[in-house]
Each structure stands twice: as structure tokens, then as C-alpha cells.
Amino acid sequence: MKKEHGQVTGIIWRGPADLAAYQQLRDYAEQHHLTVSAAAKELVIRALNDAKS
């Protein structure tokens, strides 16, 4: 697998629950005109910032 510069981790989607979550992520990305990767990054950063509060 070829990694991009700065790529640290990947997410492996397995099983029905993971695939349902991926579908939600893909839908979110589409609605916000983002790539799935950019949407995942945005949501992780937002969740981590909210967890600090």
C-alpha cells in the first residue's frame, strides 16, 4: 500500500456496524463536498475538541 506524505493511520471497515458507520461518513462527506478522508479527519478533530470541553 502506498502512503501519502503525512498519512499516519488508516481505518479498516469490517462487519455490518462498521459498514453502516462508513456509509454515514460517506454521506456526510458528500453533503459537505469533502472526500471521505477529509470528512473523517474533520469529525475526529471536532470530537477530540469537544471531549476537551
MDAnalysis code that builds the backbone (N, CA, C; Angstrom):
import MDAnalysis as mda
import numpy as np

u = mda.Universe.empty(159, n_residues=53, atom_resindex=np.repeat(np.arange(53), 3), trajectory=True)
u.add_TopologyAttr("name", ["N", "CA", "C"] * 53)
u.add_TopologyAttr("resid", np.arange(1, 54))
u.add_TopologyAttr("resname", ["MET", "LYS", "LYS", "GLU", "HIS", "GLY", "GLN", "VAL", "THR", "GLY", "ILE", "ILE", "TRP", "ARG", "GLY", "PRO", "ALA", "ASP", "LEU", "ALA", "ALA", "TYR", "GLN", "GLN", "LEU", "ARG", "ASP", "TYR", "ALA", "GLU", "GLN", "HIS", "HIS", "LEU", "THR", "VAL", "SER", "ALA", "ALA", "ALA", "LYS", "GLU", "LEU", "VAL", "ILE", "ARG", "ALA", "LEU", "ASN", "ASP", "ALA", "LYS", "SER"])
u.atoms.positions = np.array([
    [0.842, -1.172, 0.000],
    [0.000, 0.000, 0.000],
    [0.889, 1.238, 0.000],
    [0.622, 2.158, -0.876],
    [1.388, 3.395, -0.952],
    [0.737, 4.442, -0.050],
    [1.520, 4.996, 0.871],
    [1.002, 6.007, 1.784],
    [1.344, 7.394, 1.272],
    [0.434, 8.320, 1.553],
    [0.685, 9.714, 1.238],
    [1.566, 10.314, 2.318],
    [2.265, 11.403, 1.984],
    [3.060, 12.117, 2.966],
    [2.136, 12.574, 4.093],
    [2.482, 12.285, 5.325],
    [1.691, 12.693, 6.463],
    [0.628, 11.686, 6.876],
    [0.454, 10.632, 6.102],
    [-0.544, 9.622, 6.451],
    [-0.014, 8.788, 7.602],
    [-0.760, 8.761, 8.686],
    [-0.313, 8.064, 9.874],
    [-1.108, 6.789, 10.102],
    [-2.384, 6.836, 9.864],
    [-3.230, 5.687, 10.168],
    [-4.299, 5.520, 9.100],
    [-4.843, 4.343, 9.059],
    [-5.962, 4.048, 8.185],
    [-7.048, 3.393, 9.015],
    [-8.229, 3.387, 8.505],
    [-9.343, 2.753, 9.202],
    [-9.765, 1.543, 8.400],
    [-9.895, 0.415, 9.076],
    [-10.356, -0.805, 8.420],
    [-11.821, -0.981, 8.796],
    [-12.666, -1.083, 7.787],
    [-14.110, -1.206, 7.986],
    [-14.497, -2.658, 7.760],
    [-14.933, -3.328, 8.839],
    [-15.336, -4.733, 8.742],
    [-16.644, -4.935, 9.475],
    [-17.480, -5.769, 8.940],
    [-18.728, -6.104, 9.613],
    [-19.829, -5.088, 9.356],
    [-21.051, -5.470, 9.653],
    [-22.211, -4.628, 9.351],
    [-22.212, -3.277, 10.076],
    [-21.827, -3.254, 11.345],
    [-21.828, -1.986, 12.089],
    [-20.796, -1.018, 11.511],
    [-19.605, -1.528, 11.195],
    [-18.566, -0.681, 10.594],
    [-19.005, -0.163, 9.233],
    [-19.598, -1.031, 8.448],
    [-20.023, -0.614, 7.107],
    [-21.153, 0.406, 7.183],
    [-22.028, 0.283, 8.171],
    [-23.089, 1.276, 8.362],
    [-22.473, 2.622, 8.748],
    [-21.468, 2.606, 9.618],
    [-20.788, 3.835, 10.012],
    [-20.073, 4.455, 8.810],
    [-19.440, 3.614, 7.996],
    [-18.763, 4.122, 6.796],
    [-19.762, 4.773, 5.855],
    [-20.940, 4.171, 5.705],
    [-21.976, 4.747, 4.836],
    [-22.382, 6.127, 5.354],
    [-22.533, 6.258, 6.672],
    [-22.860, 7.559, 7.252],
    [-21.750, 8.567, 6.975],
    [-20.512, 8.127, 7.116],
    [-19.371, 9.003, 6.853],
    [-19.348, 9.421, 5.390],
    [-19.576, 8.475, 4.502],
    [-19.595, 8.776, 3.073],
    [-20.706, 9.764, 2.738],
    [-21.873, 9.579, 3.342],
    [-22.989, 10.505, 3.124],
    [-22.649, 11.899, 3.644],
    [-22.045, 11.954, 4.833],
    [-21.628, 13.236, 5.407],
    [-20.647, 13.938, 4.466],
    [-19.669, 13.185, 4.000],
    [-18.660, 13.747, 3.100],
    [-19.309, 14.312, 1.844],
    [-20.232, 13.557, 1.280],
    [-20.907, 14.009, 0.058],
    [-21.707, 15.283, 0.312],
    [-22.418, 15.334, 1.428],
    [-23.245, 16.504, 1.753],
    [-22.405, 17.756, 1.980],
    [-21.172, 17.569, 2.451],
    [-20.304, 18.708, 2.746],
    [-19.225, 18.918, 1.685],
    [-19.371, 18.231, 0.572],
    [-18.441, 18.364, -0.562],
    [-16.995, 18.115, -0.138],
    [-16.799, 17.023, 0.630],
    [-15.478, 16.625, 1.102],
    [-15.163, 15.220, 0.618],
    [-13.892, 14.881, 0.633],
    [-13.534, 13.476, 0.441],
    [-13.879, 12.741, 1.735],
    [-13.981, 11.441, 1.662],
    [-14.260, 10.654, 2.865],
    [-13.135, 10.856, 3.878],
    [-11.913, 10.898, 3.412],
    [-10.766, 11.096, 4.293],
    [-10.829, 12.456, 4.991],
    [-11.136, 13.502, 4.246],
    [-11.226, 14.844, 4.829],
    [-12.374, 14.920, 5.830],
    [-13.484, 14.272, 5.527],
    [-14.625, 14.262, 6.446],
    [-14.258, 13.533, 7.737],
    [-13.581, 12.405, 7.622],
    [-13.169, 11.649, 8.803],
    [-12.242, 12.490, 9.666],
    [-11.293, 13.154, 9.041],
    [-10.349, 13.997, 9.780],
    [-11.090, 15.124, 10.493],
    [-12.009, 15.777, 9.791],
    [-12.781, 16.870, 10.384],
    [-13.575, 16.389, 11.600],
    [-14.233, 15.243, 11.458],
    [-15.064, 14.726, 12.538],
    [-14.233, 14.265, 13.735],
    [-13.079, 13.683, 13.488],
    [-12.203, 13.267, 14.593],
    [-11.704, 14.493, 15.345],
    [-11.259, 15.500, 14.633],
    [-10.766, 16.721, 15.278],
    [-11.881, 17.370, 16.086],
    [-13.070, 17.454, 15.518],
    [-14.211, 18.055, 16.222],
    [-14.541, 17.252, 17.492],
    [-14.567, 15.936, 17.384],
    [-14.876, 15.094, 18.545],
    [-13.824, 15.255, 19.641],
    [-12.565, 15.315, 19.254],
    [-11.493, 15.478, 20.241],
    [-11.565, 16.846, 20.908],
    [-11.862, 17.873, 20.142],
    [-12.014, 19.206, 20.723],
    [-13.205, 19.261, 21.660],
    [-14.301, 18.601, 21.298],
    [-15.492, 18.565, 22.161],
    [-15.203, 17.776, 23.435],
    [-14.370, 16.746, 23.342],
    [-14.041, 15.924, 24.501],
    [-13.214, 16.707, 25.526],
    [-12.460, 17.692, 25.056],
    [-11.658, 18.534, 25.963],
    [-12.537, 19.440, 26.805],
    [-13.672, 19.803, 26.238],
    [-14.564, 20.786, 26.913],
    [-15.278, 20.210, 28.095],
])
